[in-house]
Amino acid sequence: MMIRVGLPAVVLLALGSTVAAVTPPMGTTRSDVLTVAPLGKRQNDLTITVPGTRSLLSGFAGGQISRTLTTVQVSDTRGGGDWVATVSATNFTTGGGTLAETIPSSDIFYWSGPATATTGPGTFTPGQLHAAAAQSLNVSRTAFTHTDAGAAGNNTASWNPTIVVHVPVTALPGTYTGTVNHSVA
């Protein structure tokens, strides 16, 4: 994530995401600032596709910046089974990463919102249905879950999460970077 702070302490964020795919028997994790485009899916895969770099607009030190990301999607072609998508974040830092040059991950909040689309059998449950349920990303949080409850079949779920950053009053001017990580298992 990128944050640019200028006088009078204006903050601009650009969000970088991590893609994690769990495919039996091995897993793959990718992280970069490019938009991720999957090359295709094999049978028996559980994959997650996440937004690439995302600007979170401008704000002021001591203020709050909120922005909806683009679509996150889990695709499960294993023919059944439960899955849990999780999310966490690193601290956002600039310069030397001193205390005044850091927005801690405890000041970065996430709420998944409802599913924007689902396919297949089972129950799809958001981790945080609305803004009042937003959780800080200082630890791994549940973003979305699927329970098949015996209703085996391929499935997908999509949602448009919102990131909320509480910018510390003491934030110094600069460009802050960090990463929001999504994974599924």
C-alpha positions in Angstrom: 0.0 0.0 0.0 1.3 3.5 -0.8 0.5 6.6 1.3 1.8 10.0 0.2 1.7 12.6 3.0 2.4 16.2 2.0 1.9 19.5 3.8 -0.5 19.9 5.4 -0.1 16.1 6.1 -2.1 14.8 3.1 -2.2 11.1 2.7 -2.5 9.1 -0.6 -2.7 5.4 -0.4 -2.2 2.8 -3.2 -3.1 -0.7 -2.2 -1.0 -3.7 -3.3 -2.5 -7.2 -2.8 -1.2 -10.7 -2.5 -2.7 -13.6 -4.4 -2.6 -17.0 -2.7 -3.8 -20.2 -4.4 -4.0 -23.5 -2.6 -3.8 -26.4 -5.0 -3.4 -29.9 -3.8 -0.7 -31.0 -3.2 1.2 -27.7 -3.4 0.4 -24.0 -2.7 1.4 -20.9 -4.6 1.6 -17.3 -3.3 2.2 -14.3 -5.5 2.7 -10.7 -4.5 3.4 -7.8 -6.7 2.1 -4.4 -7.8 0.7 -5.6 -11.1 -2.9 -6.6 -11.7 -3.1 -10.3 -11.4 -4.7 -12.3 -14.2 -5.0 -16.1 -13.7 -3.8 -18.1 -16.6 -6.6 -20.7 -16.1 -7.9 -23.2 -13.7 -7.2 -26.9 -13.3 -9.7 -29.3 -11.9 -9.5 -29.8 -8.1 -8.3 -26.2 -7.4 -9.1 -23.8 -4.7 -8.0 -20.3 -5.9 -8.4 -16.7 -4.9 -8.1 -13.7 -7.2 -7.5 -10.3 -5.7 -7.1 -6.7 -6.8 -3.7 -5.5 -7.8 -2.4 -2.0 -6.8 -5.2 0.3 -5.7 -5.1 4.0 -4.8 -6.9 4.8 -1.6 -7.3 8.5 -2.4 -6.1 11.4 -0.2 -6.8 12.5 3.4 -5.3 14.3 6.3 -3.2 13.1 9.3 -5.6 12.4 12.1 -8.3 11.6 9.6 -9.7 8.5 7.9 -9.4 7.2 4.3 -11.9 4.7 3.1 -12.1 3.0 -0.3 -13.8 -0.1 -1.8 -11.4 -2.4 -3.5 -12.2 -4.2 -6.7 -13.6 -7.7 -6.7 -12.1 -10.5 -4.7 -13.2 -14.0 -5.9 -12.7 -17.5 -4.6 -13.2 -20.3 -7.1 -13.5 -23.9 -5.8 -13.4 -26.7 -8.5 -12.7 -29.5 -6.0 -16.3 -30.8 -6.2 -17.1 -30.0 -2.6 -15.7 -29.1 0.7 -15.5 -26.0 3.0 -13.1 -23.1 2.6 -12.1 -20.0 4.5 -10.7 -16.9 2.9 -8.5 -14.7 5.2 -7.0 -11.3 5.1 -4.3 -9.4 6.9 -2.0 -6.4 6.4 1.5 -5.2 7.0 2.3 -1.8 8.5 2.4 1.0 6.0 5.8 2.8 6.2 7.7 5.6 4.5 11.2 7.0 4.8 13.1 5.2 7.5 10.0 3.6 9.0 10.2 5.4 12.3 7.2 5.6 14.5 6.1 8.8 12.9 6.7 7.3 9.5 4.5 4.2 10.2 0.8 3.6 10.0 0.4 0.4 12.0 -1.7 -2.5 10.7 -3.9 -2.0 13.8 -5.0 1.3 12.1 -6.0 -0.5 8.9 -9.5 -1.9 8.9 -11.4 -4.3 6.5 -15.0 -5.3 5.9 -15.9 -7.7 3.2 -19.5 -6.7 2.8 -22.1 -9.2 1.3 -21.3 -11.4 -1.6 -21.7 -9.7 -5.0 -22.1 -13.1 -6.7 -22.1 -16.8 -5.8 -22.5 -20.0 -7.7 -22.9 -23.6 -6.6 -24.3 -25.2 -3.5 -23.6 -24.5 0.1 -23.6 -21.5 2.4 -21.5 -18.4 1.8 -20.8 -16.1 4.8 -19.1 -12.8 4.8 -16.5 -12.2 7.5 -17.8 -8.6 8.2 -21.2 -7.9 6.6 -21.2 -4.1 7.1 -19.0 -1.2 8.1 -19.8 -1.4 11.8 -18.3 -4.9 11.8 -14.9 -3.8 10.3 -11.9 -5.4 11.8 -8.3 -4.2 12.1 -5.8 -6.2 10.0 -3.1 -6.5 12.7 -3.9 -10.2 12.7 -5.4 -12.5 10.1 -9.1 -12.1 9.9 -11.8 -14.1 8.1 -12.9 -12.4 4.9 -15.4 -15.0 3.6 -16.3 -18.6 4.2 -18.1 -21.4 2.4 -19.7 -24.4 4.1 -20.9 -27.2 1.8 -22.9 -29.0 4.5 -23.0 -32.2 2.4 -24.1 -30.3 -0.8 -21.0 -31.2 -2.8 -20.2 -29.3 -6.0 -18.0 -26.6 -7.5 -18.6 -23.1 -6.2 -17.5 -19.4 -6.5 -18.0 -16.4 -4.3 -17.1 -12.7 -5.1 -17.2 -9.6 -2.9 -16.0 -6.0 -3.0 -14.2 -5.4 0.4 -13.6 -1.9 1.9 -10.3 -0.8 3.4 -10.4 2.0 6.0 -7.2 3.6 7.2 -7.0 5.7 10.3 -4.1 8.0 9.7 -2.2 8.8 12.9 -2.1 12.5 13.9 1.7 12.2 14.0 2.1 10.9 10.5 5.0 12.6 8.7 4.8 13.6 5.0 5.9 10.9 2.6 4.8 7.9 0.5 3.8 5.0 2.7 3.7 1.4 1.3 2.3 -1.8 2.7 0.4 -4.9 1.6 -3.0 -6.3 2.2 -2.8 -10.1 1.9 -5.7 -12.4 1.0 -5.5 -16.2 1.0 -7.8 -19.2 0.9 -7.6 -22.7 2.3 
